[in-house]
Amino acid sequence: MQVHFERSGGFAGLTQKYSVSEDNLPEEDRQKLSDLVAGARFFDQPPVIRRKTASADQFQYKIAVNSGDRAHEVQVDEGAVPDELKPLIGWLQTAARKR
């Protein structure tokens, strides 16, 4: 499985990017990432999730997952993140900061 994550927007307009292949992760992190993708029902999420009302300085997230014969990308506004996606986004942000 390969995951690409990008957070853009916000007050400063900075972009944070992180890409990882599960082959490059320790076993514990590999299992955690796999569990988070499954728990997020990632492949069932719509490709675009927008906030109903515009909001200045919000983040936008783009997550792409390639896993075997499945590939999917989700773009979501900060104020519209479904609860099941929040743990995955949190893990990816933490991993991006550690990098």
N, C-alpha and C positions, 0 to 999 in steps of 0.2 A: 504494500500500500504506500502511495505517495500522497502527501498533503501539502498544499500551497495555501498560505494565509496572507492576507493583506488588510491592514487597517489604515484608513485614510480619513481626512477631514479633521474635525475638532477645531478648537480655537486657534491653534498654531498652524493648522493645515499640514502637519507632518505625516509622512507615510511610514508605516512599519511593515516589513515583509519578513516572512519566515517560510522556508520550505524544508521538508524532511521526508526521508524515506524510512520506512520502518526497519529496513535492513541496517540502518546506521544508529539505531536506538538500542539501549540496554533492554533486556527482556522485560523488566518491570515497566519501563516507559512504553515499550511496544504494546504490551497488553493493555495499559491504561489508555493509550490512544485508540486502540481498537475498540475498547469498551465505550469510550466517549463517542466515537463515530456511530456505533450501534445504538447507544442510548439516545443520541440526538435524532435517530431515525433519519440520518442525513440524506440517504438516497430517496426518501419520500418527501423531502422538503421541496417547496416550489423554487424555481431558479432565482426569482426576485421577490423580496419581501420588503415592502416600503411602508413607511409611517403614513398614517392617514392625513396628518397635518404637518406642514413644513416646520422645521426647527433649525435655527441657526446653530452652528458650531457642533453639530452632532457627528459622531463617527459613522463611517460606513465600513462594513466588513465584506470581504470576498474570500470564500473558502472553496477550494477545488480538491476533490478527493478522487484518486485513481486507484482502484482496487480490483485486480484481476481483470475481468471482462466488464466491470462497471466503472463509469466515470460520471461525475456530477459536479456542478458548480452552483454555489448559492451566494447571492449578493443580498445583504440585509442591512437596513438602517438601524442605528443604535437603539432607537426608541421602539423598534418593532421586533426585536429578537425574541423568538419563541423560547419559552422556559427550557425546553429540551436541548436547545442549542447553546445556552449560556455556559454550561460546564466545559464544552468543547472550546468555545471562544476564550474562556478564561485560561484553560490549559495552554492553548496556542499563544496567547499573549505572554504568559509567563515564560514559555519556552523561547519566544522571540527576544525577550529581555535578557535572558541568560546567555544567549548566543553572543 
